[in-house]
Amino acid sequence: MNLNLSGFFNVFKLLAKPSLCLPHATVSQFSELPFPLEKVFETPGQGNKVQIKAVVLDKDDCFAYPETNLVHPPYAERFRQLRKEFPGQRLLIVSNTAGATSYDRDGKLATELESVTGVTVLSHTVKKPGCKDEIMAHFQKHPEVGLTHPSQVVVIGDRLMTDMMLANTMGSRGIWIKDGVAPLTEKSIFTRFEYRMASFLLARGLKAPEPISPFE
């Protein structure tokens, strides 16, 4: 069983501020991420260019079929582009399966995923959305990334209450992979609930908060 106590306790933050689970940008599938990535945040006629120095990437139902470690074949080219755009430690996979020490106890899944993708997989003791400290500590260990503020990090994932909430509580930006890999009939009840919740919140004019570092 893959319990997520971090997710449970962070629900109380959502009750106080529901917009914490909303994305700054949305695409249907991983292959629809624009190249360069910063284009996803651009508004026509406005000079709102976003500086991205690092990307935190979810795995399950984002670029891989749930509970597998293989890049979904239709996404292979976009995955390759993302690795080229954010080389080395600028691209980091953070999953609540591979690399999560409460689930991947011996690190075998993380090792396999790194071997298949060529991307570093974060080993983290706290699951998303509560692992922001471990993520920032990783980037601080790699000064070549050039990260000076959490707003320079983008989180890409399929879950609002883990991936997008991580982005917002970290002071970063989030890109929601809305439809993902698995068909709707195979998605969890929590994912289907998130679809309804997003529609409800957006219809009431809520939007993701602007990045403000919680570390300052």
MARNU-338671 format. One record per residue (C-alpha): x, y, z; chain; residue number from 1; residue in one letter. Coordinates in steps of 0.2 Angstrom, whole numbers. Each point is the difference from the previous one (the first is absolute). Example, Ala and Ser with C-alpha at 12.3 -4.5 7.8 and 13.67 -1.06 7.14 Angstrom:
2
NODE	c1	c2	c3	chain	resi	resn
NODE	62	-22	39	A	1	A
NODE	6	17	-3	A	2	S
end
This chain:
216
NODE	c1	c2	c3	chain	resi	resn
NODE	0	0	0	A	1	M
NODE	7	17	-5	A	2	N
NODE	-6	11	14	A	3	L
NODE	3	19	-1	A	4	N
NODE	-1	8	17	A	5	L
NODE	8	16	-7	A	6	S
NODE	-15	1	-12	A	7	G
NODE	-12	-3	14	A	8	F
NODE	6	14	11	A	9	F
NODE	2	12	-14	A	10	N
NODE	-19	-1	-4	A	11	V
NODE	-2	12	15	A	12	F
NODE	10	13	-9	A	13	K
NODE	-12	-2	-15	A	14	L
NODE	-15	3	11	A	15	L
NODE	8	17	5	A	16	A
NODE	6	4	-18	A	17	K
NODE	-7	-11	-14	A	18	P
NODE	10	9	-13	A	19	S
NODE	15	-9	6	A	20	L
NODE	-4	-15	-11	A	21	C
NODE	-3	10	-16	A	22	L
NODE	13	0	-14	A	23	P
NODE	8	15	-9	A	24	H
NODE	-2	-9	-17	A	25	A
NODE	-9	-15	-6	A	26	T
NODE	3	-12	-15	A	27	V
NODE	-9	-16	-4	A	28	S
NODE	15	-12	-2	A	29	Q
NODE	19	1	3	A	30	F
NODE	3	0	-19	A	31	S
NODE	-10	17	-1	A	32	E
NODE	13	9	11	A	33	L
NODE	7	14	-11	A	34	P
NODE	18	2	-4	A	35	F
NODE	8	10	7	A	36	P
NODE	-10	-4	16	A	37	L
NODE	-1	19	5	A	38	E
NODE	-13	2	-14	A	39	K
NODE	-13	-8	10	A	40	V
NODE	-1	15	12	A	41	F
NODE	0	13	-13	A	42	E
NODE	-15	11	-3	A	43	T
NODE	-2	8	-18	A	44	P
NODE	4	19	0	A	45	G
NODE	8	-1	18	A	46	Q
NODE	18	0	3	A	47	G
NODE	-1	-13	14	A	48	N
NODE	15	-11	-3	A	49	K
NODE	3	-13	13	A	50	V
NODE	18	-5	5	A	51	Q
NODE	1	-19	2	A	52	I
NODE	16	-7	7	A	53	K
NODE	-6	-17	6	A	54	A
NODE	-15	-12	-2	A	55	V
NODE	-7	-12	12	A	56	V
NODE	-9	-14	-9	A	57	L
NODE	-13	-12	6	A	58	D
NODE	0	-18	-7	A	59	K
NODE	-16	-10	1	A	60	D
NODE	-13	5	-12	A	61	D
NODE	11	15	-5	A	62	C
NODE	13	-7	-12	A	63	F
NODE	-2	-18	5	A	64	A
NODE	-15	-12	1	A	65	Y
NODE	-4	-2	19	A	66	P
NODE	11	-13	9	A	67	E
NODE	13	-1	-14	A	68	T
NODE	17	8	-3	A	69	N
NODE	-1	1	-19	A	70	L
NODE	-2	17	-9	A	71	V
NODE	-17	-2	-9	A	72	H
NODE	6	-2	-18	A	73	P
NODE	-11	14	-7	A	74	P
NODE	9	12	12	A	75	Y
NODE	18	-6	-4	A	76	A
NODE	5	14	-11	A	77	E
NODE	-7	14	12	A	78	R
NODE	9	-9	14	A	79	F
NODE	16	1	-10	A	80	R
NODE	-2	18	-3	A	81	Q
NODE	-4	4	18	A	82	L
NODE	16	-9	5	A	83	R
NODE	10	10	-13	A	84	K
NODE	-9	17	6	A	85	E
NODE	4	-4	18	A	86	F
NODE	16	-11	1	A	87	P
NODE	8	-8	15	A	88	G
NODE	-7	5	17	A	89	Q
NODE	-12	13	-8	A	90	R
NODE	-13	-14	-3	A	91	L
NODE	-5	-10	16	A	92	L
NODE	-13	-14	1	A	93	I
NODE	-10	0	16	A	94	V
NODE	-12	-14	2	A	95	S
NODE	-11	-6	14	A	96	N
NODE	5	-18	-5	A	97	T
NODE	18	-1	-7	A	98	A
NODE	11	9	12	A	99	G
NODE	-12	2	14	A	100	A
NODE	8	-9	14	A	101	T
NODE	-16	-6	8	A	102	S
NODE	-5	-9	-16	A	103	Y
NODE	17	-3	-9	A	104	D
NODE	9	-6	16	A	105	R
NODE	15	-7	-9	A	106	D
NODE	1	13	-13	A	107	G
NODE	-2	-13	-14	A	108	K
NODE	-14	9	-9	A	109	L
NODE	10	16	0	A	110	A
NODE	16	-8	-7	A	111	T
NODE	-10	-9	-14	A	112	E
NODE	-8	17	-4	A	113	L
NODE	16	9	-1	A	114	E
NODE	7	-13	-11	A	115	S
NODE	-14	0	-12	A	116	V
NODE	-2	19	-1	A	117	T
NODE	17	7	3	A	118	G
NODE	-7	12	13	A	119	V
NODE	3	2	18	A	120	T
NODE	-14	-7	12	A	121	V
NODE	-1	9	17	A	122	L
NODE	1	-12	15	A	123	S
NODE	-13	9	12	A	124	H
NODE	-7	-5	17	A	125	T
NODE	-15	11	-1	A	126	V
NODE	-12	-2	-14	A	127	K
NODE	-7	13	-12	A	128	K
NODE	-6	13	4	A	129	P
NODE	10	2	16	A	130	G
NODE	18	-3	-7	A	131	C
NODE	4	17	-5	A	132	K
NODE	15	1	12	A	133	D
NODE	8	-16	-7	A	134	E
NODE	-2	7	-18	A	135	I
NODE	8	17	4	A	136	M
NODE	14	-9	9	A	137	A
NODE	3	-10	-15	A	138	H
NODE	2	15	-11	A	139	F
NODE	10	9	12	A	140	Q
NODE	13	-14	0	A	141	K
NODE	2	3	-19	A	142	H
NODE	5	18	-2	A	143	P
NODE	2	-3	-19	A	144	E
NODE	-19	1	-1	A	145	V
NODE	1	18	4	A	146	G
NODE	-16	1	10	A	147	L
NODE	-2	15	11	A	148	T
NODE	-19	0	4	A	149	H
NODE	-14	-13	0	A	150	P
NODE	-9	9	-14	A	151	S
NODE	13	-6	-12	A	152	Q
NODE	-6	-18	3	A	153	V
NODE	-15	-7	-10	A	154	V
NODE	-9	-16	6	A	155	V
NODE	-8	-11	-13	A	156	I
NODE	-13	-13	5	A	157	G
NODE	-17	-7	-2	A	158	D
NODE	-6	2	18	A	159	R
NODE	-7	16	7	A	160	L
NODE	1	-4	19	A	161	M
NODE	18	-6	-1	A	162	T
NODE	9	7	-15	A	163	D
NODE	-9	17	-2	A	164	M
NODE	-1	2	19	A	165	M
NODE	19	-4	1	A	166	L
NODE	3	14	-13	A	167	A
NODE	-10	13	9	A	168	N
NODE	6	-4	18	A	169	T
NODE	18	0	-6	A	170	M
NODE	-2	17	-9	A	171	G
NODE	2	-7	-17	A	172	S
NODE	-12	-2	-16	A	173	R
NODE	-9	-15	-4	A	174	G
NODE	-5	-8	-17	A	175	I
NODE	-15	-12	1	A	176	W
NODE	0	-15	-11	A	177	I
NODE	-19	-1	0	A	178	K
NODE	-4	-16	-9	A	179	D
NODE	17	-10	1	A	180	G
NODE	3	-17	-6	A	181	V
NODE	-13	-11	8	A	182	A
NODE	-18	1	-7	A	183	P
NODE	-13	7	12	A	184	L
NODE	-8	-17	4	A	185	T
NODE	17	-5	8	A	186	E
NODE	3	16	10	A	187	K
NODE	-2	0	19	A	188	S
NODE	-15	7	8	A	189	I
NODE	11	14	7	A	190	F
NODE	5	5	-17	A	191	T
NODE	-18	1	-6	A	192	R
NODE	-4	10	15	A	193	F
NODE	14	12	-5	A	194	E
NODE	-8	3	-17	A	195	Y
NODE	-16	6	8	A	196	R
NODE	9	10	13	A	197	M
NODE	10	9	-13	A	198	A
NODE	-16	4	-10	A	199	S
NODE	-8	7	16	A	200	F
NODE	14	11	5	A	201	L
NODE	4	7	-17	A	202	L
NODE	-18	4	-3	A	203	A
NODE	0	11	16	A	204	R
NODE	15	10	-7	A	205	G
NODE	13	-8	11	A	206	L
NODE	18	-2	-7	A	207	K
NODE	17	-6	5	A	208	A
NODE	9	12	11	A	209	P
NODE	15	10	-6	A	210	E
NODE	17	-9	5	A	211	P
NODE	6	7	17	A	212	I
NODE	14	-9	9	A	213	S
NODE	-5	-9	16	A	214	P
NODE	19	0	4	A	215	F
NODE	2	19	2	A	216	E
end
